[in-house]
Amino acid sequence: MKRFALLMALSCVACAEAGGADGGIPVGPAAQTCAPGYVRPDFARLEAELKTARALWKAAGIQNYSYDFARIAAPVRFPDVTVTVEGGRIKAVVSQGPLEQRLPEGLNVGPVEALFLEITRAITYQRSQPCADLRVTYSAADGHPTTSYSGSQFSPLADGNAEWRVTKFSARR
């Protein structure tokens, strides 16, 4: 992993050198603008949707459930896991891949309340970012989050995104 990060850094330096004063591609934060057609997220709407989803979740009163969870934090793809929650607390997190016995650091999976907290933090962070891109969806039935994407719409480079999805949500009363 360290070699990969080093190669990425060296590649970026090479790209910067190639796009220097000779009219190449501009590189660096000062050279970036938002991608064509960029529309800033409606943070008031995102906060209202989060508040509604939390209220639905609380009203549902679900304390025992399981779900499949997939997280991507570009350029890293974490293993998909199944999360089991009992009494509102994590009972188990099991990798779905037969070769992945140990779960990596940074997976940060938890009960639905932890996912709500992550969305709250993303809204707070993205509000101050230029070219912010933030998209979240929730279950209409009980309010649990189903997808989250947090990234940037800088041009010519668009990376550094983080996303996750919740599937196969199953409540057990």
VENURRA-V76498 format. One record per run of one state. SS is the DSSP state (alpha for helix, beta for strand, coil for the rest). FROM is the first residue (numbers start at 1). LEN is the number of residues. If there is no record, write none. Layout:
SS;FROM;LEN  SS;FROM;LEN
This chain:
coil;1;1  alpha;2;17  coil;19;10  alpha;29;3  coil;32;1  beta;33;2  coil;35;8  alpha;43;18  coil;61;4  beta;65;9  coil;74;2  beta;76;2  coil;78;3  beta;81;6  coil;87;2  beta;89;7  coil;96;16  alpha;112;16  coil;128;4  beta;132;7  coil;139;6  beta;145;8  coil;153;1  beta;154;2  coil;156;6  beta;162;10  coil;172;2
